[in-house]
């Protein structure tokens, strides 16, 4: 099997430098696959495979629908499999453009019989990572080539890269605390030395929708909050902006009083919030359908099952350099339904956004 290392990261220059270092470390049997996405808006991407000696393959990929991940997934397995078949090369490094979905690409490569994912690496520019993770800028506003309908925030792109990675190469270790707060299991280094040829990747190690993160030991505060009473929909809706102030990442499960049948997910990236429908609560499902629900939610429900509400509860984790733990706790507590409040007269400002919704 051909070992494959996937390299991702927002900053093209930093990512390119790390890719070059990895290729040099691989020696004459290493292959680097890169993508020129500067022509993406016109419907073409150039894929180049090279060794230390020079280019061994070059292909122009044309698409009706300009999408970085689509351009890669349509041909990358075939290219890497042909490289594996030659038996001259010992490792492949794939430089994934900033807008690429590394997790989806890794899943596709892992399904190939002749390929093995050794590691997913990400690069982090310490000079911009705080602003990137806590801001509201969109990826298309940064000028990064991507599909026209790509509405992701820069914060989401960076968080997804960190959460899917096995190791991170930081331009400066001053950013280590924030990076580790997002993904405590990351191997963090200041150079890529020693990362090639080491099997770091665990395919099942993904963030389960609706799950929360445990606080990492460090200087970046993380609030872990829960309630066995539902949220008041209007108070929660009005508080959304305050709840993510100063945060980099938030995730968890919501129980909103007017959405009694729907278990909702919370995903926030900087000041951008996504709330979606995960599905019904376990309490509303026959036991034979429970295996379809996430394992973390099943385990949590087994420990905290309420005699009246079952698994209905809200639990959130919110991390960020500007998070004020006491203030955020009080704000969340104030959004919960009081014992003397009735559900029936309430309006639901979330309903228009949740109709037909499913969590990513």
Secondary structure by P-SEA (a helix, b strand, c coil): cbbbbbbbbccaaaaaaaaaaaaaaacccbbbbbbbcccccccbbbbbbbccccccbbbbbbbccccaaaaaaacaaaaaaaaaaaccccbbbbbcccccaaaaaaaaaaacccccccbbbbbbccccaaaaaccccccccccccccccccccaaaaaaaaaaaccccccccccaaaaaaaacccccccccccccccccccccccccccccccccccccbbbbbbbbccccaaaaaaaacccccccccbbbbbbbbccccccbbbbbbcccbbbbbbcccccccccccccccccaaaaaaaaacccccccccccccccccccccaaaaaaaaaaaccccccccccccccccccccccccc
